[in-house]
Amino acid sequence: MSSWASSVVNGGISFWYADDGLPAVREPLSGDASADVVVVGGGYTGLWTAYYLKKAAPFLRITVLEQKFCGYGASGRNGGWLYNGVAGRDRYAKLHGHEAAVRLQRAMNDTVAEVIAVAGAEGIDADAHRGGVLEVATTPAQLARLKAFHEHELAFGEKDRELYGARETAERIRIADAVGSAWTPHGARLHPVKLVKGLAAAVQALGVTIHESTPVTEIRPKHAVTPYGTVRAPYVLRCTEGFTASLKGQKRTWLPMNSSMIATEPLTEEQWAGIGWADRETLGDMAHAYMYAQRTADGRIALGGRGVPYRFGSRTDNDGRTQAATVEALREILTRFFPSLAGVRIAHAWSGVLGVPRDWCATVTLDRSTGLGWAGGYVGSGVATANLAARTLRDLVQLDSGQGGRTELTELPWANHKVRKWEPEPLRWLGVQGMYAAYRTADRREQLHPGTESSRLARLADRVSGRH
């Protein structure tokens, strides 16, 4: 272990909780109960769903059941990227036509402003700063992918994005070896825990019942089963993302993909002057095993990447503890991007899981024959996507119950999309390990042997995994 690693706070759920404090846990379920709608999962998806349903129909009795506390999962551990990416858009274009996918993209573009507006209306200060999203290229192959990506986004109606060369990129942020970048205004940096805490408080203030420390072990029509009792409701909505595999019968539904992060100590004014990043864009790259980062409100860099991608048997961690090798790998990305920060202390490291469907498509579904609904499979783009998914789920419930008709959201191509399950073990473990080994090898080859052609190894991994 490197000498610096001993000073890193490792786990403890996430840096965001170390910064803002753990919440006081709400009372668990105390016995059998009934509701009009029961929401399983107290993360962004579940809380936004409860929020919008209660706003639309204040008479509804809504109960949220959360296994630990609201925001314990990905909602309290993510990179704070509120942006317009949505998993599966290109597949939806193939299945439903280009214009249907454009409608989904437009809805995602609008969602960035929706989250910020609702947070403001509810008095939630989540350190949001709308600086857009900047994605950089540091090799010729990455630059070729970046330009293709930029043109692809333009084709889906995003006319307000910009493409920069090396000089223009450096004027925004000085990243070693950056040869180009693309920027979209449809993104913001935020503090994920401040958002989820504020949202939970807003939901409760509306009259929604929230039970924490209440794990749901099984969902079946009109029933959410817990060790403390069963909540019966005409609608049971599963909003469990990366923790879905822990539910009875859901082991192969969504794969819990691991993602890890580090946060530096606060940088000095001189250090920031050397880096730039004055507009506080969220920052990503065009590597196959990509990174993501933000400049936090208190002047740190929070940076993430894949680390150990998957645990055998769809297991999830308990407190976010991260392997030393992963912390080292993330630190290497930090210092490769910003060599002047070689001596900066890493203050915190943590991990969490995101939900990955077999076809890598986010979905929102309501089975009208059973009253069972679900939303998720965001593949790491959940901070904004969860909000759009929740509004879509609201409209599907209102349509089914006769309280509303079809809306623009119920007609989006991800509504009621069906996907096959993941392969049984050990096939899915071998597949995911092999896929990310291929991506890392492809990135190394592109760095060592500069050329504009993307590694064939990465293209093969894309096809095998079902990503494209």
NORMO-V932340 format. One record per helix or strand of 3 or more residues. SS is the DSSP state (H for helix, E for strand). FROM is the first residue (numbers start at 0). LEN is the number of residues. If there is no record, write none. Layout:
ss from len
SS FROM LEN
SS FROM LEN
//
This chain:
ss from len
H 2 5
H 14 6
E 36 4
H 43 13
E 61 4
H 73 3
E 80 3
H 88 8
H 97 24
E 132 5
H 139 16
E 161 4
H 165 7
E 179 5
E 186 3
H 191 14
E 208 3
E 215 5
E 222 4
E 228 4
E 234 4
H 240 6
E 254 10
H 268 7
E 281 4
E 291 4
E 300 5
H 311 3
H 323 14
H 338 3
E 345 11
E 362 5
E 371 5
H 381 20
H 426 22
H 455 10
//
